[in-house]
Amino acid sequence: MTFQELHARATADNDLLVWTIYDHPADFPNLYVVRPHSSKYACPLDLHFAHTQLAVVRGALQHLGLTCLPRAESDPPAVLESWI
């Protein structure tokens, strides 16, 4: 399933996905990773996208028309930013 398909399905289901970019998390220490989280179901989805270049990950989210939110001080260290 593509980002666009997942985003469209969530929107049709009245779900807001929050996409979080992780900066080289422990499970992917050499990559930037984006994971969607469902606000309707209050859980992360079992899906991720990983790439060596941050610009590629951000570009995929920008393509969906999403807005970047900077990381909060209370976020785990690997969280770079979130997109809604």
C-alpha positions in Angstrom: 0.0 0.0 0.0 1.4 3.4 -0.9 1.4 6.5 1.4 -1.3 8.0 -0.7 -3.5 5.0 -0.4 -3.0 4.7 3.3 -3.6 8.4 3.8 -6.8 8.3 1.7 -8.2 5.3 3.5 -7.5 6.9 6.9 -9.2 10.1 5.8 -12.3 8.2 4.5 -12.4 6.4 7.9 -12.3 9.8 9.7 -8.8 9.0 11.1 -6.0 11.5 11.4 -2.6 10.0 10.7 0.4 11.6 12.4 3.5 10.6 10.5 6.7 10.7 12.7 10.2 10.8 11.3 12.8 9.1 13.3 16.5 9.9 13.0 18.4 6.6 12.8 16.3 4.7 15.4 17.7 1.6 17.1 15.8 -0.8 14.8 17.2 1.1 11.7 20.5 2.7 12.8 21.6 3.7 9.3 18.4 5.2 8.1 15.7 7.8 8.5 12.4 6.1 9.2 8.8 7.4 9.0 6.0 5.7 10.8 2.3 6.6 10.8 0.3 6.7 14.0 -3.5 6.5 14.0 -5.3 9.2 16.2 -8.6 7.3 15.9 -7.2 4.1 17.2 -4.5 5.6 19.3 -1.7 3.3 18.0 1.1 3.2 15.5 0.3 1.3 12.3 2.4 -1.7 11.2 4.1 0.2 8.4 7.2 2.2 7.8 9.3 3.8 5.1 13.0 4.1 5.5 15.7 5.9 3.4 19.3 7.1 3.8 18.3 10.6 2.8 16.1 12.8 5.0 15.0 14.9 2.0 13.5 11.8 0.4 11.5 10.9 3.5 10.3 14.5 3.9 9.4 14.7 0.2 7.1 11.8 0.5 5.2 13.5 3.3 5.2 16.9 1.5 3.7 15.1 -1.5 0.7 14.3 0.7 0.2 18.0 1.5 1.1 17.5 5.1 2.5 20.1 7.6 5.6 19.6 9.6 5.6 19.9 13.4 8.9 20.3 15.2 9.9 17.8 17.8 8.8 18.4 21.3 11.2 18.3 24.2 9.3 15.4 25.7 9.7 13.3 22.5 12.0 10.3 22.5 15.6 11.2 21.3 15.2 9.5 17.9 12.1 11.5 17.0 13.1 14.2 14.5 9.7 15.7 13.7 6.0 14.8 13.0 3.7 15.6 10.1 0.0 16.0 10.0 
